[in-house]
């Protein structure tokens, strides 16, 4: 079964990333500029953030 593609755009501990990678195809890109996020977000089924990335209407 193919894993869902998930984008992590904020810093996350290695243990957290490893747990996500058990279940998902994870791309880890902390500090991603908003313009780049808007260009690539359509390739993912989920976006994992903490407090750095602002999830606006445009992103959703």
C-alpha positions in Angstrom: 0.0 0.0 0.0 1.3 3.5 -0.9 1.9 5.8 2.0 0.2 9.2 2.1 2.5 12.1 1.3 3.0 14.6 4.2 4.9 17.9 4.4 6.4 19.0 7.7 7.2 22.7 7.3 8.3 23.6 10.9 11.2 22.3 13.0 10.3 19.0 14.6 12.3 16.6 16.8 13.9 13.7 15.1 11.8 11.3 17.2 8.6 12.9 16.0 9.8 12.7 12.4 10.8 9.1 12.7 7.3 8.2 14.1 5.6 10.0 11.2 7.9 8.2 8.7 6.6 4.9 10.0 3.2 5.6 8.5 3.7 8.4 5.9 6.0 9.5 3.1 7.4 12.6 4.8 9.1 15.6 3.3 10.8 17.7 6.0 11.3 21.3 4.9 11.5 23.6 7.9 11.7 27.3 7.1 9.9 26.9 3.7 9.1 30.3 2.2 5.3 31.0 1.8 5.6 31.3 -2.0 7.2 27.8 -2.2 4.7 26.3 0.2 1.9 27.6 -2.0 3.5 26.1 -5.1 4.0 22.6 -3.6 1.2 22.1 -1.1 -1.1 20.5 -3.7 1.3 17.5 -3.8 0.5 16.5 -0.2 -2.5 15.2 1.7 -1.4 16.8 5.0 0.7 19.6 6.3 2.3 19.3 9.8 3.1 22.7 11.5 3.9 23.9 14.9 3.8 27.7 15.3 6.2 29.0 12.7 4.2 28.3 9.5 0.9 30.3 9.2 -1.8 28.2 7.6 -3.9 30.8 5.7 -6.9 30.4 3.4 -4.4 30.4 0.5 -2.6 27.4 1.9 -5.7 25.5 2.6 
